[in-house]
Amino acid sequence: MSANSTDDRPTDQLDRLHNRLAEDFLGTIDVLASMVGAFERYHEGSHSHFVGYKSAETARQLGLSPTEVFAVQTAGRLHDIGKIGLPERILTRFPADLSEADFAEYARHAELGAVMLRHHNSLTTVADIVHAHHERLDGSGFPQHLKDRAIPPGAMIIAVADTFHNMMYRKGIARNEASGVPNAIRSAGSFLEASSKRYTQVMNYLEKKAGVLFHRKVVDAFTLIMETERRQLGDKLVKRVAPNYLRPGMSLAEDYYTSFGLLVAARGEALTERSIRALLRFAEDGELPAKVLVVD
């Protein structure tokens, strides 16, 4: 190769190395998030995805920088990583249903998650957010009982998204009522109608606790996002399409898993060029059905 080739320039080599390291870092986060999803007994792997995605949207709405938004989204995806290794009796029950001893063990997951993440130098900020995602403005949270400004902003954002999703899809809520879209439903409006009662209850709770447990600005921003999403969803259709007909801007209306139980696409996920390429690879390997349910 010629000594004058631009491929040999140090700046090009550094750019390639930087890109490779960035891809490896993002890949590590994806692997960790998949591990977290495998321990989500009630939410079928979709909870952390929702919390990460909606927390990032809320952070943008609040005017956080791209770096801060990335940290919030990553922390949202990994906020429950400390639950890995918890006994099944804890993972399969909601905190309010736990005995005092089991709740004490459950409450350690925020600290344990932070300890795990601090082993990676690039995840220290994420670790701080994960450590505080169960803290509340009035000091009633855990594990440190932090108050108000002592709580990282990212943790206050995740607290709202986490609470919303847990309350919307907790035990006893039928899949066809709130947590999914059955095949028979042809319009997104039908789904909205089925979930409206639960949605109203949850949003009323967040409003009531704004300024008490949750930051008022965070609740307002999150509410605006959800109201806008539901209003826009009402004008769309739910339909089944072959994976090769997927296009950016569509959203998945179901969770999709591999034959090994790994979540590869979560309900509500907005498709991008990158995620579509990944889905096509899974489809080629026979890990997706012939048609997937989307909102368009």
KAKA-V81977 format. One record per residue. PSI is psi in whole degrees, -180 to 180 (NA if undefined). OMEGA is omega in degrees with one decimal (999 if undefined). BURIAL is # if it has 24 or more other ideal C-beta (glycine too) atoms within 12 Angstrom, else .. Layout:
BEGIN
PSI&OMEGA&BURIAL  PSI&OMEGA&BURIAL
END
This chain:
BEGIN
141&-177.2&.  143&179.0&.  -18&-178.8&.  2&-178.8&.  134&-179.3&.  -21&179.7&.  -19&-178.3&.  -2&-178.4&.  137&-180.0&.  -36&-179.0&.  -38&178.0&.  -40&178.7&.  -40&178.3&.  -39&178.3&.  -44&179.9&.  -41&179.1&.  -43&179.4&.  -44&180.0&.  -40&179.5&.  -42&178.8&.  -40&178.9&.  -43&179.0&.  -40&177.9&.  -40&180.0&.  -47&178.7&.  -35&177.3&.  -39&177.9&.  -43&178.6&.  -41&179.0&#  -41&179.6&#  -46&179.3&.  -41&179.5&#  -37&177.3&#  -38&177.4&#  -42&178.2&#  -45&-179.7&#  -32&-179.0&#  -18&-179.4&#  8&179.5&#  90&-174.1&#  -41&-176.1&#  -29&-171.7&#  3&176.4&#  37&174.2&#  -2&-174.4&#  -15&-171.3&#  -55&-176.7&#  -33&176.2&#  -47&179.8&#  -48&-177.1&#  -43&179.0&#  -45&-176.4&#  -49&-177.8&#  -30&176.1&#  -40&177.9&#  -43&177.1&#  -43&-179.9&#  -41&179.0&#  -42&177.0&#  -42&179.4&.  -32&-179.3&#  -2&176.2&#  20&177.6&.  155&-179.2&#  160&177.8&.  -39&178.7&.  -42&178.7&.  -39&178.9&#  -43&178.9&#  -43&179.9&#  -41&179.7&#  -44&-179.5&#  -43&179.1&#  -44&178.4&#  -37&177.7&#  -41&179.3&#  -30&-174.4&#  11&-172.0&#  -26&-179.3&#  18&-177.4&#  -25&178.5&#  -10&177.8&#  -14&178.9&#  124&-179.4&#  -9&176.7&.  150&-179.1&#  153&-178.9&.  -34&-178.1&.  -24&178.3&.  -42&-177.4&#  -28&-175.3&#  10&178.2&.  150&177.2&.  151&-176.2&.  -40&-177.7&#  -20&-178.3&.  -1&-176.3&.  152&172.4&.  167&-179.4&.  -42&-179.0&.  -43&-179.9&.  -36&178.3&.  -39&178.7&.  -38&178.0&.  -42&178.0&#  -41&-175.0&#  -15&179.5&#  -11&-171.5&.  -30&179.0&#  -44&179.1&#  -42&179.6&#  -40&178.2&#  -42&179.3&#  -40&178.9&#  -44&179.2&.  -48&-174.0&#  -28&-179.1&#  -8&174.5&.  -16&178.0&.  118&-175.0&.  -29&-177.9&.  -3&-176.0&.  19&-178.0&#  -41&178.1&.  -42&176.7&#  -42&179.7&#  -41&179.6&#  -40&179.3&#  -46&179.2&#  -41&-179.2&#  -32&-172.1&#  10&-171.9&#  -11&175.0&#  8&174.9&#  153&-178.9&#  153&-174.0&#  -39&-175.0&#  5&178.3&.  7&-176.8&.  -2&-178.9&.  -165&179.1&#  162&10.2&#  -11&-173.5&#  -4&-178.5&.  44&177.8&.  156&179.4&#  148&166.2&.  -119&-172.8&.  -12&177.5&.  -14&-179.7&.  127&178.1&#  138&179.7&#  -40&179.5&#  -36&179.3&#  -35&178.0&#  -33&177.4&#  -48&-179.5&#  -35&-179.9&#  -40&-178.5&#  -49&-179.7&#  -40&179.8&#  -47&-179.9&#  -45&179.4&#  -51&-174.5&#  -39&178.2&#  -41&-178.6&#  -34&-179.8&#  -36&-171.0&#  33&-178.9&#  175&-177.7&#  136&177.5&.  -12&177.8&.  117&-177.4&#  146&-179.2&.  -39&-178.3&.  -3&177.7&.  -47&-171.9&#  -30&-168.8&#  4&179.1&#  176&179.6&#  108&-179.5&#  160&-175.9&.  -30&-174.6&.  -21&-178.1&.  124&-177.9&#  -22&-179.7&.  147&177.5&.  -28&179.1&#  -34&178.4&.  -41&177.2&#  -44&-179.9&#  -42&-179.9&#  -41&-178.4&.  -31&-175.9&#  1&-171.4&#  -40&-178.0&.  -50&179.4&.  -43&-179.7&#  -45&-179.8&#  -41&178.9&.  -44&-177.9&.  -45&-179.2&#  -35&175.5&#  -39&178.2&.  -47&-179.8&.  -41&179.2&#  -42&-179.6&.  -36&-175.9&.  -1&176.0&#  130&-176.9&#  -9&178.3&.  -62&177.2&.  -36&-174.0&#  152&179.4&#  131&-176.5&#  -45&-178.2&.  -35&179.3&.  -45&178.7&#  -43&179.9&#  -44&-179.6&.  -44&179.2&#  -42&179.2&#  -43&178.8&#  -42&-179.9&.  -47&-177.7&#  -41&179.4&#  -42&178.4&.  -43&-179.2&.  -45&-178.4&#  -36&177.7&#  -43&179.3&.  -35&-179.9&.  -33&-178.7&#  -21&-179.7&.  4&-175.2&.  171&179.5&#  149&172.6&.  126&-177.6&#  164&177.4&#  132&179.5&#  154&175.2&#  146&-178.5&.  -34&-178.3&#  -5&175.7&.  4&176.8&.  147&177.9&#  154&180.0&.  140&-179.8&.  -26&173.4&.  157&174.6&#  143&179.1&#  141&-179.5&#  2&176.4&#  161&170.5&#  144&178.6&#  132&-175.8&#  155&172.4&#  173&178.3&#  -16&178.4&.  3&177.6&.  11&179.7&.  127&177.4&#  122&179.6&#  -18&178.5&#  131&-174.7&#  146&177.0&#  134&-179.7&#  -8&-179.1&#  125&176.5&#  125&-175.5&#  141&175.3&#  172&177.4&.  -42&-177.9&.  -46&-177.6&.  -33&177.6&#  -42&177.3&#  -41&179.6&.  -42&179.5&#  -38&178.3&#  -38&177.6&#  -43&178.4&.  -37&178.7&#  -41&179.1&#  -30&179.5&.  3&179.0&.  18&-177.1&.  3&174.7&#  152&176.6&#  170&-178.1&.  -31&176.7&.  145&179.4&.  152&-177.0&#  124&-177.9&#  160&171.6&#  126&-175.7&#  NA&999&#
END
